[in-house]
Amino acid sequence: MDSKDLQDYLDALNSAMESIDLARKLMPDPGLDHAIDRLRFLLLQGVRMLPSEA
């Protein structure tokens, strides 16, 4: 995956996380909590794959 694709992937994950977080605030649900945890994990993994800007 090139840097542009990775950035697009991370942006999509972040957007999904924001939407799910809003849904959790409207109606708490353990499944949504799990989804947020999983998205957070995927975001952290993806960020580690980004090239460092030194």
C-alpha positions in Angstrom: 0.0 0.0 0.0 1.5 3.3 -1.0 1.4 6.4 1.3 -1.6 8.0 -0.4 -3.6 4.8 -0.1 -2.6 4.4 3.5 -3.6 8.0 4.3 -7.0 7.5 2.6 -7.4 4.3 4.7 -6.6 6.1 7.9 -8.9 9.0 7.0 -11.8 6.5 6.4 -11.1 4.7 9.7 -11.1 8.1 11.5 -14.4 9.1 9.8 -16.0 5.8 10.8 -14.7 6.2 14.4 -16.2 9.7 14.6 -19.6 8.4 13.3 -19.7 5.5 15.7 -18.7 7.7 18.6 -21.6 10.0 17.9 -23.9 7.0 17.7 -22.6 5.8 21.1 -23.4 9.2 22.6 -27.0 8.9 21.3 -27.5 5.3 22.4 -24.8 3.5 24.4 -24.1 0.0 23.2 -21.3 -2.5 24.1 -21.0 -3.4 20.4 -20.3 0.2 19.5 -17.7 0.3 22.3 -16.0 -2.8 20.7 -16.1 -1.1 17.3 -14.4 2.0 18.6 -11.7 -0.1 20.3 -11.1 -2.0 17.1 -10.9 1.1 15.0 -8.5 2.7 17.5 -6.3 -0.3 17.2 -6.4 -0.3 13.4 -5.6 3.5 13.4 -2.6 3.0 15.6 -1.3 0.1 13.5 -1.7 2.3 10.3 0.0 5.3 11.8 3.0 3.2 12.6 3.2 2.3 8.9 3.4 5.9 7.8 6.8 7.1 6.7 8.4 9.3 9.3 9.0 13.0 8.3 12.5 13.6 9.6 
